[in-house]
Every structure is written in structure tokens, then in C-alpha cells.
Amino acid sequence: MSARTLPLLFLNLGGEMLYILDQRLRAQSIPGEKARKVMNDIITTMFNKKFMEELFKPQELYSKKALRTVYDRLAHASIMRLNQASMDKLYDLMTMAFKYQVLLCPRPKDILLVTFNHLDAIKDFIRDSPNILNQVDETFRQLIDMYSCLSAGEFQLIRQTLLIFFQDMHIRVSIFLKDKVQNSNGRFVLPISGPVPWGTEVPGLIRMFNCNGEEVKRVEFTNGGNYISPQREGSFDLYGDRVLKLGTNMYSVSRPVETHMSGASKSLASHTKENAPPNPLAKEELNFLARLMGGLEIKKHNNSEPGFQLNLFTTDEEEEYAALTRPEELSYKVINIQATQDQQQNEELARIMGEFEMADQPSQSISKGDDLLAMMDEL
């Protein structure tokens, strides 16, 4: 397991979340100014300086439920609201999209190019907000500083850590099914064509050498695919052509996106729930996270900025049906605990909650990024 995986996981999933929200805001004809405010608020929170500093510290990955809770908090950092079914669908789409990108990366190092594609798109969302743009550019520089010196083996460890994180997730996504890159059981189809990784050759030739390192024989074979040599390597600089298209916005052409639990995923989740021994550490993690969030509040907006509900389904009926039919063990619900009760029961927790209390402060003094950072400190 690599301790440098979390920033890449968080930023790529965050990028996918912003793609989806942007598409749904346009689909529901949310007024332009209001939609821009939603995107700006979420991106400002996501790239808060202190939060990014904490994120880039070497650490193990959070559990799926804990990470899901972070994105729930992030998605509600503005005047927009999602109900449970839409939030579940949002997280399903985010995770499956990034899982697909990790699987298709030609080289482990190309995960960094996927991340840069997401950040390039995020910068485009906030191109008229220079202050937020500076926050994203600073994160770009942190990525370059941290990852540019890593070896191929270290990137392979990061890729393996990500695949382990995603290995039990087999949500069917309509875009992937229509493009025939995903099977009906939720597993992805890996291509046998296209460019080979940069620095490698098209397969089809075996070279044999003697003990002196001299080539003595060549044997050609049919590779069974339709491979080509890459034209050039993608840029790992702050600005440049990434070449690789993985991580770009697949929702730029509007089309409905649906998710479905495959039968295998349902039975696997049920089997896991029945047979896995209880994990007291995981339970404590979620309970403590819930207690901590009980004392945290999203920045309060003025009454002149009424909130609105965003639906990730085509109709309200579809959303209600999804909420009723989703297996309980596959839902990432956050435990609701009354903070006041916890404070009475636990003096230590009361002290912690007091440190994160944000009651009735002027709105300009509240940093949503600091709020999110405080929550992640205890994951």
C-alpha cells in the first residue's frame, strides 16, 4: 500500500464530481450565476490551502464510507442540496469513472496525467475567479513537487493501491454500457488496440541475445491486437498538452447517465455483510466522524440566496425508486448523532467539539475549507 495515494484519489474523484454536477446544473436549467456560485463554492472548499496541506501528508487511504462522507460534505458546501439517492448516484458515477481511468492508464505514471486533466478542467470552471485559480495552481505545483521524482515502481504501487480500493465496486453506468466498455456484470472491458505506453514498442517481436549482450535471433509473432506507437509523451508541466484523454469531461456531450447495481455486486455485498467479522475500528471511525460532524455547520448563506435541490435522476419518481431499491449494505449513509448528547456523555469529545464550533460567526470569516479540513483531521 502506498501512503502517497490519497491526494490522487481525492482530486480525481473531486474532478469527476464537478463534471457531473456541472452537467446536471445545465440539464436542470439552473440560472448561470447560481450555477457558477455552486461550482465556485465547492472548488474553493476543495482547494483550501490548509486542507490541501493536510491532504498531501503521507497517510493511508480512508475507508470507503469515510471518504464518501467527505464528498457528501463537499457537495453541500454551497446553496445546492442533494438527497440520499442522488448523493449515492453521484458517488457511484465518480468512483466508477475514476476506476475506469485507472484501469486504462497505459503506464502507472499516467495516473498523474489523468489528475492533471481533471485539474485543467477545474481551472476552466473557475477561469473568471483569479483567487480560486491561484489555489488550484498551488495544488498543481504540490503535485509536481511530490510526484515528479517518483520511480515507475512507486507509481505502480500507487496504481495497485487504487485498484485494491475499487476492486469490489461493479456499478453499471449507462455511458459505459452504451460505449461497450463495460459488461452487464459491471466489469470493464480492456481494449486490445490503440497506442502502447510511451517508451515501449508495439508487441510482435522477440529478440534473443547471447551472454555478451549481442542480438543473435529475432522471432516475430501476431499480437492479436491493433496497436500503434504513441506520437509523443503527455506534458507533466503546469501547462501543456496532456495527450492522454483519460480524465477529461465525458459529460461534455449531454446524454442521460444511469447507474444500476449488478446482480453480482448485490450478492457480493450481501455475502460480505453476512460473513465478514465485525470491525470495531471501522465502526469507531464512522461513529467518531458522525459525532464530529454533528458540531460542524456548512457556511450559512444569506436569505437572498435561496437554496435549491439538485436531482441526479431524470425524474423525481426515478430518484424515489432508486432510494427504495438500493441495498442497505451498499448505501453510504452517515450515522446521525446528536452533538449535544455526545457532549454531555463525553468530556473529551466536548472539548474537541468546542474547538470546531462555528456558531453565528460573520459569513466572511468562515472558511469552508477549514471546516472540511477539521473533519478530515479525525478520519
C-alpha positions as CSV (number, residue, x, y, z in Angstrom):
1,M,0.0,0.0,0.0
2,S,1.3,3.5,-0.9
3,A,1.0,6.3,1.6
4,R,1.0,8.8,-1.3
5,T,-2.2,7.7,-2.9
6,L,-4.8,9.8,-1.1
7,P,-4.2,13.2,-2.9
8,L,-4.6,11.5,-6.4
9,L,-7.7,9.6,-5.2
10,F,-9.3,12.7,-3.7
11,L,-8.5,15.1,-6.6
12,N,-9.6,12.8,-9.4
13,L,-12.8,11.8,-7.6
14,G,-13.4,15.5,-6.9
15,G,-12.9,16.3,-10.6
16,E,-15.4,13.7,-11.6
17,M,-17.9,15.1,-9.1
18,L,-17.6,18.6,-10.6
19,Y,-18.1,17.2,-14.1
20,I,-21.3,15.5,-13.0
21,L,-22.6,18.5,-11.1
22,D,-21.9,20.8,-13.9
23,Q,-23.8,18.6,-16.3
24,R,-26.8,18.3,-14.0
25,L,-26.9,22.0,-13.3
26,R,-27.1,22.7,-17.0
27,A,-29.6,19.9,-17.5
28,Q,-31.9,21.3,-14.9
29,S,-31.5,24.8,-16.3
30,I,-30.2,26.3,-13.1
31,P,-29.5,30.1,-13.8
32,G,-25.9,30.7,-14.8
33,E,-25.0,32.9,-11.9
34,K,-26.3,30.5,-9.4
35,A,-24.6,27.5,-11.1
36,R,-21.3,29.4,-11.1
37,K,-21.7,30.2,-7.4
38,V,-22.2,26.5,-6.6
39,M,-19.1,25.4,-8.6
40,N,-17.0,28.2,-7.1
41,D,-18.1,27.4,-3.5
42,I,-17.3,23.7,-3.9
43,I,-13.9,24.3,-5.6
44,T,-13.0,26.9,-3.0
45,T,-13.7,24.4,-0.3
46,M,-11.9,21.6,-2.1
47,F,-8.7,23.6,-2.6
48,N,-8.4,25.3,0.7
49,K,-4.7,25.8,1.4
50,K,-4.7,24.2,4.9
51,F,-6.9,21.3,3.8
52,M,-4.5,20.6,0.8
53,E,-1.5,20.7,3.2
54,E,-3.2,18.1,5.3
55,L,-4.2,16.0,2.3
56,F,-0.7,15.8,1.0
57,K,0.8,14.4,4.2
58,P,1.8,10.7,3.7
59,Q,-1.1,8.7,5.1
60,E,-3.2,5.6,4.4
61,L,-6.4,5.7,2.5
62,Y,-9.6,6.4,4.3
63,S,-12.4,3.7,4.3
64,K,-15.0,4.0,1.5
65,K,-17.6,5.2,3.9
66,A,-15.4,7.8,5.4
67,L,-14.4,9.1,2.0
68,R,-18.0,9.1,0.9
69,T,-18.8,11.3,3.9
70,V,-16.1,13.8,2.9
71,Y,-17.7,14.2,-0.5
72,D,-21.1,14.5,1.0
73,R,-19.8,17.4,3.0
74,L,-18.1,18.8,-0.1
75,A,-21.1,18.6,-2.3
76,H,-23.2,20.6,0.2
77,A,-20.6,23.4,0.6
78,S,-22.9,25.7,-1.3
79,I,-26.6,26.5,-1.6
80,M,-27.2,23.3,-3.6
81,R,-28.7,20.2,-1.8
82,L,-28.8,16.6,-2.8
83,N,-31.0,13.9,-1.2
84,Q,-29.6,10.5,-0.2
85,A,-30.5,8.8,-3.5
86,S,-28.9,11.5,-5.7
87,M,-25.8,11.6,-3.5
88,D,-25.4,7.8,-3.8
89,K,-25.7,8.0,-7.5
90,L,-23.2,10.9,-7.7
91,Y,-20.7,8.9,-5.7
92,D,-21.3,5.8,-7.8
93,L,-20.6,7.7,-11.0
94,M,-17.5,9.4,-9.6
95,T,-15.9,6.2,-8.4
96,M,-16.7,4.1,-11.5
97,A,-15.4,6.8,-13.8
98,F,-12.1,7.0,-12.0
99,K,-11.8,3.3,-11.6
100,Y,-12.1,3.0,-15.4
101,Q,-9.4,5.6,-15.9
102,V,-7.0,3.9,-13.5
103,L,-7.6,0.5,-15.3
104,L,-6.9,2.1,-18.7
105,C,-3.8,4.1,-17.8
106,P,-1.1,2.9,-20.3
107,R,1.6,3.4,-17.6
108,P,1.2,3.7,-13.8
109,K,2.8,7.2,-14.1
110,D,0.0,8.3,-16.4
111,I,-2.3,8.5,-13.4
112,L,-0.7,11.8,-12.8
113,L,-1.7,12.9,-16.4
114,V,-5.3,11.9,-15.6
115,T,-5.1,14.1,-12.4
116,F,-3.8,17.0,-14.5
117,N,-6.7,16.6,-17.0
118,H,-9.1,16.9,-14.1
119,L,-7.3,20.0,-12.7
120,D,-7.1,21.6,-16.2
121,A,-10.9,21.2,-16.4
122,I,-11.4,22.6,-12.9
123,K,-9.4,25.6,-13.8
124,D,-11.7,26.2,-16.8
125,F,-14.7,26.1,-14.5
126,I,-13.3,29.0,-12.4
127,R,-11.4,30.9,-15.2
128,D,-13.1,34.2,-14.1
129,S,-12.2,33.8,-10.4
130,P,-8.4,34.5,-10.1
131,N,-8.3,33.9,-6.4
132,I,-9.7,30.4,-6.7
133,L,-7.5,29.8,-9.7
134,N,-4.4,30.6,-7.7
135,Q,-5.5,27.9,-5.1
136,V,-5.7,25.3,-7.9
137,D,-2.4,26.3,-9.4
138,E,-0.8,25.9,-6.0
139,T,-2.2,22.3,-5.8
140,F,-0.8,21.7,-9.3
141,R,2.7,22.7,-8.0
142,Q,2.4,20.5,-5.0
143,L,1.5,17.5,-7.2
144,I,4.5,18.2,-9.4
145,D,6.8,18.6,-6.4
146,M,5.6,15.4,-4.8
147,Y,5.2,13.0,-7.7
148,S,7.7,14.1,-10.4
149,C,10.6,12.4,-8.7
150,L,8.8,9.1,-8.0
151,S,10.1,5.9,-9.8
152,A,8.0,3.7,-12.0
153,G,7.8,1.2,-9.2
154,E,6.4,3.7,-6.8
155,F,3.7,4.7,-9.3
156,Q,2.9,1.0,-9.8
157,L,2.3,0.7,-6.0
158,I,0.0,3.8,-6.2
159,R,-1.9,2.2,-9.0
160,Q,-2.2,-1.1,-7.2
161,T,-3.4,0.7,-4.1
162,L,-6.1,2.4,-6.1
163,L,-7.3,-0.8,-7.7
164,I,-7.5,-2.5,-4.4
165,F,-9.7,0.3,-3.1
166,F,-12.0,-0.1,-6.1
167,Q,-11.9,-3.9,-6.5
168,D,-15.4,-4.7,-5.1
169,M,-17.2,-1.9,-6.9
170,H,-19.0,-3.0,-10.0
171,I,-21.7,-0.4,-10.6
172,R,-23.2,-0.4,-14.1
173,V,-23.1,3.0,-15.8
174,S,-25.2,3.7,-18.9
175,I,-22.5,5.6,-20.7
176,F,-20.0,2.8,-20.3
177,L,-22.6,0.2,-21.3
178,K,-23.6,2.1,-24.4
179,D,-20.0,2.5,-25.4
180,K,-19.4,-1.2,-24.8
181,V,-16.6,-0.6,-22.4
182,Q,-18.5,-2.2,-19.5
183,N,-20.2,-5.6,-19.3
184,S,-23.6,-6.3,-17.9
185,N,-21.9,-7.6,-14.7
186,G,-20.3,-4.2,-14.1
187,R,-16.8,-5.2,-15.0
188,F,-14.8,-3.2,-17.5
189,V,-13.6,-4.3,-20.9
190,L,-10.0,-3.6,-21.5
191,P,-9.1,-2.6,-25.1
192,I,-6.7,-4.6,-27.3
193,S,-5.9,-1.7,-29.6
194,G,-4.7,1.9,-29.6
195,P,-1.3,3.4,-28.6
196,V,1.1,1.4,-26.5
197,P,2.6,3.1,-23.4
198,W,5.2,5.8,-24.1
199,G,8.7,4.4,-24.2
200,T,7.6,0.9,-25.3
201,E,7.3,-0.8,-28.7
202,V,4.3,-2.3,-30.5
203,P,4.3,-6.0,-29.4
204,G,5.1,-8.6,-32.2
205,L,8.9,-9.1,-32.0
206,I,11.1,-11.3,-29.7
207,R,14.8,-10.5,-29.6
208,M,17.3,-13.1,-28.2
209,F,20.7,-12.2,-27.0
210,N,23.9,-14.2,-26.1
211,C,25.9,-13.9,-22.9
212,N,27.8,-11.0,-24.4
213,G,24.6,-8.9,-24.9
214,E,24.7,-9.4,-28.7
215,E,21.5,-9.9,-30.5
216,V,21.6,-13.4,-32.2
217,K,18.0,-14.0,-33.3
218,R,14.6,-12.4,-33.9
219,V,11.2,-14.1,-33.9
220,E,8.0,-12.3,-35.0
221,F,4.6,-13.2,-33.7
222,T,1.0,-12.0,-34.1
223,N,0.0,-9.8,-31.2
224,G,-3.7,-10.3,-31.6
225,G,-4.5,-6.6,-31.3
226,N,-4.3,-3.4,-33.3
227,Y,-1.6,-1.4,-31.5
228,I,0.2,1.7,-32.6
229,S,3.2,3.7,-31.3
230,P,2.4,6.8,-29.3
231,Q,3.1,10.1,-31.1
232,R,4.6,11.9,-28.0
233,E,4.5,11.8,-24.3
234,G,2.0,13.9,-22.4
235,S,3.2,17.0,-20.6
236,F,3.7,16.8,-16.8
237,D,4.2,20.6,-16.5
238,L,1.8,23.2,-15.1
239,Y,0.6,24.0,-18.6
240,G,0.9,21.7,-21.6
241,D,-0.8,19.1,-23.8
242,R,-1.5,16.0,-21.7
243,V,-2.1,13.9,-24.9
244,L,-3.9,11.3,-22.8
245,K,-7.7,11.8,-22.9
246,L,-8.5,9.9,-19.7
247,G,-9.7,12.3,-17.1
248,T,-11.3,14.7,-19.5
249,N,-15.0,15.5,-19.2
250,M,-17.1,12.7,-20.7
251,Y,-20.3,14.6,-20.0
252,S,-19.4,17.5,-22.3
253,V,-21.9,16.0,-24.8
254,S,-25.2,15.9,-22.9
255,R,-26.7,12.5,-22.5
256,P,-28.6,10.8,-19.7
257,V,-26.5,8.8,-17.3
258,E,-27.9,6.0,-15.2
259,T,-26.4,3.6,-12.7
260,H,-27.5,0.1,-11.7
261,M,-26.3,-2.4,-9.2
262,S,-25.2,-5.6,-10.9
263,G,-26.6,-8.8,-9.5
264,A,-23.0,-9.9,-8.7
265,S,-22.4,-6.7,-6.7
266,K,-25.6,-7.2,-4.7
267,S,-24.9,-10.8,-3.8
268,L,-21.2,-10.0,-3.1
269,A,-22.2,-7.1,-0.8
270,S,-24.8,-9.3,1.0
271,H,-22.3,-12.2,1.3
272,T,-19.6,-9.8,2.7
273,K,-22.1,-8.4,5.2
274,E,-23.1,-11.8,6.4
275,N,-19.7,-13.4,6.6
276,A,-17.2,-10.6,7.5
277,P,-16.3,-10.4,11.1
278,P,-17.3,-7.1,12.8
279,N,-14.6,-4.4,12.5
280,P,-14.6,-2.3,15.7
281,L,-12.1,0.1,14.3
282,A,-14.2,0.8,11.2
283,K,-17.3,1.3,13.3
284,E,-15.5,3.6,15.7
285,E,-14.2,5.6,12.7
286,L,-17.7,6.2,11.4
287,N,-19.1,6.9,14.9
288,F,-16.4,9.4,15.7
289,L,-16.8,11.0,12.3
290,A,-20.6,11.3,12.8
291,R,-20.1,12.8,16.3
292,L,-17.6,15.3,14.9
293,M,-19.8,16.3,12.0
294,G,-22.7,16.9,14.5
295,G,-20.9,20.1,15.7
296,L,-19.9,21.3,12.2
297,E,-22.1,23.5,10.1
298,I,-21.8,24.5,6.4
299,K,-21.4,28.2,5.9
300,K,-24.8,29.9,6.3
301,H,-25.8,31.8,3.2
302,N,-27.9,35.0,3.1
303,N,-31.6,34.8,2.7
304,S,-31.2,36.5,-0.6
305,E,-29.6,33.2,-1.8
306,P,-32.3,30.6,-1.6
307,G,-31.1,27.0,-1.8
308,F,-32.2,24.5,-4.4
309,Q,-32.5,20.8,-4.8
310,L,-30.4,19.1,-7.5
311,N,-31.7,15.8,-8.8
312,L,-29.3,13.4,-10.5
313,F,-32.1,11.3,-11.9
314,T,-34.3,12.2,-14.9
315,T,-37.5,12.4,-12.8
316,D,-38.4,12.6,-9.1
317,E,-40.1,9.2,-9.5
318,E,-36.8,7.6,-10.6
319,E,-35.0,9.2,-7.6
320,E,-37.6,7.8,-5.2
321,Y,-37.4,4.4,-6.7
322,A,-33.6,4.3,-6.5
323,A,-33.8,5.2,-2.8
324,L,-36.2,2.4,-2.1
325,T,-34.4,-0.3,-4.1
326,R,-30.8,0.3,-3.3
327,P,-29.5,-2.5,-1.0
328,E,-28.9,-1.1,2.5
329,E,-25.4,-2.6,2.7
330,L,-24.4,-0.6,-0.4
331,S,-25.7,2.7,0.8
332,Y,-23.2,5.1,2.4
333,K,-25.4,6.7,4.9
334,V,-23.8,8.8,7.6
335,I,-24.8,8.0,11.2
336,N,-26.8,10.8,12.7
337,I,-25.9,11.5,16.3
338,Q,-27.0,14.5,18.4
339,A,-23.9,16.5,19.2
340,T,-25.4,17.9,22.5
341,Q,-25.9,14.4,23.8
342,D,-22.4,13.4,22.9
343,Q,-21.0,16.5,24.7
344,Q,-22.9,15.5,27.9
345,Q,-21.7,11.9,27.7
346,N,-18.1,12.5,26.8
347,E,-16.0,15.4,28.2
348,E,-13.1,14.7,25.8
349,L,-15.4,14.8,22.9
350,A,-17.0,18.0,24.2
351,R,-13.5,19.6,24.2
352,I,-13.0,18.5,20.6
353,M,-16.4,19.7,19.5
354,G,-15.7,23.0,21.1
355,E,-12.6,23.5,19.0
356,F,-14.7,23.1,15.8
357,E,-17.7,25.1,16.9
358,M,-18.7,27.6,14.3
359,A,-21.8,29.3,15.8
360,D,-23.1,32.7,14.4
361,Q,-19.8,33.9,13.0
362,P,-19.8,36.6,10.3
363,S,-20.1,34.7,7.0
364,Q,-16.9,36.2,5.6
365,S,-14.8,34.9,8.5
366,I,-15.9,31.3,8.0
367,S,-13.7,29.2,5.8
368,K,-15.5,26.2,4.3
369,G,-12.1,24.6,3.5
370,D,-11.1,24.9,7.2
371,D,-14.4,23.3,8.1
372,L,-13.7,20.3,5.8
373,L,-10.1,20.1,7.0
374,A,-11.2,19.8,10.6
375,M,-13.5,16.9,9.7
376,M,-10.7,15.1,7.8
377,D,-8.2,15.5,10.6
378,E,-10.1,12.8,12.6
379,L,-10.8,10.3,9.8
